[in-house]
Amino acid sequence: MSREIFISFSNRDRAKTDKIVDALEKLGVSCWYQINDSKGKFAHEISQGIKESKYFIAFVSNSSVESVIVQNEIYEAVDKHTDSKIARKRAAKEGDAEVLANVPEYKILPVELEPLDEENKQEANIFLGIFNWLFYSDYDSEMLLAMAICKQFGIQNDAIRESSYSAIIPLEQQRLGYQSRILALQMHPVLEKLCTELEQPIVLDVGCADGTATLAKFEGIPLGDYVGLDREFDDERMKTLYEGRDDVAFVRADLAAGEHVAVLKDIMRRRGIVAFDIIHISFVMLHIMDCVSVLRSLKQFLTPEGYLVIQDIDDDQTLVYPESRFFSDWKLIWDGSSETGDRRVGRKLPIYLKNAGYRNIRLQNNSLDSFSLGEEDKKAFWDALYNPKYWIASEEDFVDYDTYLKLDKYRADHQKSHEQFMNNEVFVNQGIFIITAQV
């Protein structure tokens, strides 16, 4: 089985290399690592691992420079690198697009694990001196080094970008409470207007978390029934919030994996629901890879007179004045985080809905501004979006090392920027789209 990165190392360095390989694999990067992958025919399997890999890491230390096995691995990797470079150069000269597409450059990355003795340094430079090096001592953790390695190789696969969002973490539940408050301010007038033609609408809340966000948006609007759907939620919290209420129900399903269709059909049968008058989706589509398929799958559950209502973010529609490094870094940090997903999904929703077969697609609102909020709502606005205390992102969630470093500057600027925001010394118009559609 082929791996993305072949790991060349000395057994004397395993205390370090084990941790770095573990960090790479947590990022979703597959590694050929002799500890796990070589059994029986040792030399043959090593050679095969190098041939089938896309990239090669040479963990350089005084022990590895003196290791005959490591030397042979580097010789073979350099040969592969040279062959791929020659083939690509010839193909470019001859205009052979097929070869260029099928023969990527074999990249080699030396990572120095410890300062080398002068003689070993000269030995290592004979074959590895032409390549860009990384140095273990430059990084505060193995995860940060792993992210730097991914950057050097240009690895941006789906596993690295997979969302780490979780609504059952207590700190995230608290942040969601703030977010729910401000999203309700924007959404409630839209729902109130739509529901004037619907009598006691039956509501499906896709991505419900604990349900309080959507129910707050329907405040003052009588509901016939409410079904919340999410991939995870806190059972004890739900029991406390909704014990004794027969008008609400919650079901688990992974929307992205298509589990929701069977689950919804089952709960609808058990509750006697034919179809939903309102399907509400708030801050969910940014986490979905194939939005069109998900939206198309929900059409069967909506009444002809009903509405699909989507609320989601578009960071590029956010306006800030006066501009500052703090807000610039905020956007860059979240661009580099796997926790968040597509932060520009707002503008894409009308086309997604059209391609999924919906009609009567309408933009109801596309922003929420700080000056229109009272003090408590303004504080909730800040804590939901800009307060790093409530970010559950950790270093594993950032795919770009340079972006991760911006966190330190961001945290240092946070208190001053918060005070300016609360004193109306900075204006923020946050891009949050509300779009409705019908079947």
N, C-alpha and C positions, 0 to 999 in steps of 0.2 A: 504493500500500500504506500503510495507516494505521500510525502510530507512537504509543507511549504519551505521549512528551514532545516538544513542539516546542521547539527551541533557538533563541532570539533572541540575537544577538551582533554585535559589530563585528569585522571582519576583523583589526583591529589587536590584538585580544585573543586571537588564535588559539593562541598559545603556552600560554595557560591553559585556554581552552575545549576544545581538543583533548584534553587530559589528563583533564578532568572528564567529558567525553562518553565517553571510553574507559573510565573507571572505572564509569560508569553501565552501559555495555554489558557489562562484565565481571560486573556484578550481574544480568545478564539483562534489563535494561530497554531497550526499543527507543526510539531517539531519531530525530526528524526533524531532520537537521543539514544545512544548506545545502551544506556541503563535499561531502557524499556523496549528497544526495537531489535537488538542484535542477539540472536540465539543460534547456537550450533555453528553454521558456516560463517565465522566471524568476518574474515577478509572479504568474502563474496558479498555479504549483506551490507557492509560498509560501502563498498564500491557501488552497489545497486542503489543505496540510499542517496549517495551524492549524485548519481546519474538522474534520479527521479525527482530530486528536490529543485525548487525554484531559486533558493538563496542559500548562502553558506555563511555561518558565523564561526570564526576562529577565536576561541577564548584563549588569549595569549597570557602566559605566565612563564616564570623561569622553568617550571616543570614541563609545561607544554612545548616550549621551544626545544627542550632536550629529549622529547618523546619521539621515537621513530614512527610510531603509529600516527601521531598528529602530523608529523612532517609529511608522511605519505598521503594523508587526507588532504592537506593543503596543496601538495603537488597536483593531485587529481582534480581538485576544485579549480586551481589556476588554469589547468589544461582546458577544462570545460568552459571557463570564463573566456579564455583566448579563442577557442573554437567558435563560441557563440558570437564574439565580437567580429571575427574574420568573416563569418557567414553573413552577418548583418551588414557589414561594410560592403561586401561583394553584392549582396541583394539590393542595397540602396543604389549602388553604382549602375546595376543592370535594370533597376526599376522593377524588381521581383517582389510585388506586394505580398504574395502568399508566404514566401520565406520570412519576410519581416513580421508578418502576423503570427507565424508559428514558431519562430525562433527568438524568444525574448532574450535580452542580455542576462547572463548568469551573474548575479551580483554577489560579491564577497565583502564581508564586514568584519574586520578585526576588532575585538573588544579586549582591551588590556585590563586584566584583573588585578595586577600589582606592578609596581615599578620594576623594570627589568634591569638586570646586570648589564653593564656596557657591552660585553661580548654577546650576550643573548639578544640585546637590542639590535646589534648589527646583523645577527643571524636572522631575526624575524623580518627585518627590513628588506632582506634579499628578495623574498617572494611577496611580502605584504606591504612593502613601503609605498606602492603605487595607489593603495586604496585609502579611503577616508577611515579614520579610526575613531572609536568611542572609548572612554575611559571610565571604569567602574567607580573610581574615586570622585567623579564629577556629579554623581547622582545620590540623592538622599535615601532612595529605596530601590529595590529590585524592580518594582512596578514602574517607576519613573524611567529607569533604564530600558525596560521592555517597551515602553511607549516611544522612547527615542529610537530604538531599533526598528520599530514599525515605521516610523517616519523616514528613516534612512532607506528602507526597502520600498517605501511607498505602499505599504499594506493598508488597505481600507476595506476590509471585507465585511459582509453582512453581520457576521458574529460580533465583530468589534462594535458595530453600530447598533446592535440590538438594544432596545430600551431596557433599563434596569429599574424603571418606575415601579413603585410598590405603594399602594394606598393603605396597607395595614401597619406601616411603621408609624409609631406614635407621633413623631415630629412631623411626618408628612400629613397625618390626619389633622394636626393643628394648622399647618399651612393651607390645607384644603379648606378648612373652615374660613380662613381669611379670603381665599380665592372665591369660595361660594358666595360670600357676602357681596363682593364687588360684581361678580358675574350676574347675580340676581338683580342688581340695580339696572344693568343693561338689558337683561332678558325679560324681566317681568312685564314691561309695557308691551313688548312684542307678543308674548303669550296671552296677555289680557285681551289684546285686539283680536287675535286669531280665535280665541275661545268664545267671543261674543256670538259666533255662529255655531258653536258646538255646545251641546247641553251635557254637562257632566262627562267630559271627555275621558276616555280610557287611555292611559299613558304608559308607554314603554320608555324607560330611561336606560339608554345604552351607555355603559361606563358609569354606573350609579355611585361608586364608592359606598358611602353609608346612606345614600338616598336623601340626606338633608338638603343638599345643594339644589336638586330639582324641586323638591317639595317647597322650598323657600321661594323659588321662582314662580310657583303656582299659588302663592299666598293670596287668599281671598277668592280663589277660583275653585268651586266645588268639583271634585273628581269622582268619576264612577269607579275607577279601579286604577291601581298603580303597580307595575311590575318593574323591578330594577334588575339589571343584568350587569355583571362584572366578572372578571376572571378570578378575583379574590376579594374577600372582605373579612372583617373581624366578627366572628359569630357572637362572641359575648357582647360586643358593642351593639350589634344589631338587635340582640335579644333585649337589651336594656332600653334601646330607643323605641322599639316597636312592639313590645309585649302587649298583647290584648287587642292589637289593631288588625282587623280582618280585611281592611281596604288596601293593604300593601303586601307584596310578596317579593322575595329576592331569589335569584337563581345564579349559579356559577356557569360560566362558559368562556372559552378563549375565542374572542371575535376573530382574531387574525388567523386562527386555525380552522375556522368554519364550524366550530362546535355549537354555535348559538342557534342554528336553524332547528335542529332536533330538540334542543332544550326548550326553546320558545314554543314549539308546537305542543310539547308535553305540558308545560305550565298553562298554556291557553286552554287546552282540553280540560285540565283539572279545574280551572276557574271559570269555565264557560265563556271564554272570550273568543269572539269570531275574528275581530281585527282591532287594531289600535287607531284611535283618532289622532293622537300625537305620538310621534317617535322623536324623542329628545336625545341629542348627542352633543355633549359638551366636553371639549378638550380631550377628545378621543382620537380623531382622525389623524392628528399629528403623530400618533404612535403606530399607525397602520401602514404597512408597506404597499398593499394593493387596495387602495381606497375604493376604486370603481367596483371591484368584486363584492366588497362588503356592502356598499350602498345598494347594489343590484339585489343582493340576497335579502335585504330588508323590505323591498318593495311589496313582497307577498303578504306582509303583516300590516300594511297600512290601508285604511279605508279610502275609497275614491274621493271622499270629501275631506279627508284628514290632511295633516301636514307633517312632513319631516322637517325638523328644526335643528340646525347645526350651529354651534357656537365654537369658534376656534381661533387660533392666534396667527398673526402675520407680523413678525418682528420688523420687517422692512417697511411696514406702514407706520411704525412708531416714530413720532416726532418729538424731539427734545430741544428745548431752548432755555438757557444757553447750552451749547454742546460742551461735553467734558469727557475726559478719559474714562471716568467711572462708567458712564452709560455706553461708551464705545466698547469698553472691556466686557461689560455685561453681555452684549450681543455676541462678541467673539468667544466668550467662555461657553455660552450655551450652544454656539455653533460647533464647539469641540467636544460636547458632552453626548454620550450615548443615552443618557437618561431621558432626554427630551424629545427626540424625533425630529420631524419636519416642522421647523418654526416658521415656515413660509406657506403653510398649507392653506391659509385663509383665502388667498387669491385664486387658488386652484380648485376650490370647491364647486363653483358654478360649472366648470368644464367636467369635473368628475361626475356631478349629478346628471348633466346632459348625456354623457357617455354611458351612464348607468340606466338611462331611459326615463328620467323624471321630466315633468313639465312644470310650467308656472314657477320657474326658478326666480327668486327675488332676493336681492340684498336688502336686509332690513336695517342694518347698522354696521359700521366698520371701525368704531373707535370708542374708547373710554378715556376721558381726560381728567387730570388731577384737580383742576380748578373748580370743577363742578361738584366736588365731593366735600362733605363735612369732615371734621377732624378725625372722627373714629373710622369713617369709611376710607379716608386718605391713609390712615395708619394701616388698615387692612390691605389696601392697594399696595402699599410699599412692602409689607411683610410677605404678601403672596408672591410677589415678583422679584423684588430686589434685595431682600434681606438674606445674606448667605447663611445665617443661623439656621434657616429652615430648608436649606438645600440638602437633599440626601445624597447628592453626588459626592463620591470619594475619588481618590486618585485612580481607582480601577475604571471609573466611568469616563475618563478623558482619554481620547485617542491621539491627542496631539500634545507633545511635551511643552511646546512654547505656550500653548493656550493654558495648560495647567499652571504654569508659572504666573500667569496674569491673576490668578486667584489671590496671591499675596498682596499685590497692589490694590486689587479690588477691595479686599477686607480692610486694608489700611485707609482707603478713601471712604469707607462706608458711613461712618458716623457723621462726618462733615456733610456728605451728600444727602444723608437722611434729614439732617437739620435744615438744609437749604430747601429740600422738597416740602417739608412740613410748614416752612415759613413762606411758601409760595414764591421762593426766589428762583425756582426752576419750574418750567411748564412741561408736562409729559402728556402726550396724546398717544395712548397705547393702542396698537392695531389689534383689535379683537372683532372678528367678523361674525355676524348673525345672518344666516341664509336659510330661507324656507323653500320648500318644493312640494309638489304633489305627484301622485302616480297617474 
